[in-house]
Structures are given as structure tokens and as C-alpha cells.
């Protein structure tokens, strides 16, 4: 049986490590508003929650235990329920405005069950592997 992402009512971007009131946070929020996309800063105490829950999907429960693994140090953004064309447009606009966020991912049927912190940990490993000298 093929796995599918549960339907999201409204497209959303989850941010981590980006202060909402900072110039970068405000610029990213404006890009989201212009595309009619919700955005949410995920606080470190929610790193144990499944990505699907944070994205607003039904059928997910908050983590019963606090996140005890390493807290990610890099900024991140996770695209939830956005069409590929929209993601590409946003990334292009971010480049035009010199808005850099090192870790980026798209929610999939596979990773929607992962704790948010685990996803960020995997993104960090990939980032380090790609940028080793």
C-alpha cells in the first residue's frame, strides 16, 4: 500500500531558530504572507512532537516525553503541504533577497511521523556531509 501525506487545509512553513521579530524573520514572514502561506516558529520544547502534528495534520499526538537529545544549532525551515512550484518560487525569492536558511526540507509521507528534532538532526548530518572539505 502506498503511503500518502494526510491532507493539510492550509500550506504552512515551520521555522526553527529564526526569531520572528528579527529582520530575517520579518522578511520570511512577508514572503509567506504574499503567497498566502501560514508560518510558525517551532520552539525547542516542541522538538519531540511529530512533524505531522506541527504541520496541522490530524491523527498525531504531542510527545509525552521532553526532547532530551541535542538541540539543533542551525536555522531550519520545513515546507508542509506546498506544491513544488511554490517551494521553488519561495526559494528563488529568498535568494533574490539574500535570505539564507541552511537547513531546508519538505514534509513527506515518510517524515511526517518523525519527531521534529530528529528531522532537524538528519538535515544537520546531510548538511555536514555535503559541506565537508
Secondary structure as GFF3:
##gff-version 3
##sequence-region A 1 133
A	DSSP	beta_strand	12	16	.	.	.	ID=ss1
A	DSSP	alpha_helix	23	34	.	.	.	ID=ss2
A	DSSP	beta_strand	38	41	.	.	.	ID=ss3
A	DSSP	three_ten_helix	44	46	.	.	.	ID=ss4
A	DSSP	alpha_helix	51	55	.	.	.	ID=ss5
A	DSSP	beta_strand	76	80	.	.	.	ID=ss6
A	DSSP	alpha_helix	84	96	.	.	.	ID=ss7
A	DSSP	beta_strand	103	106	.	.	.	ID=ss8
A	DSSP	three_ten_helix	111	113	.	.	.	ID=ss9
A	DSSP	alpha_helix	116	130	.	.	.	ID=ss10
###
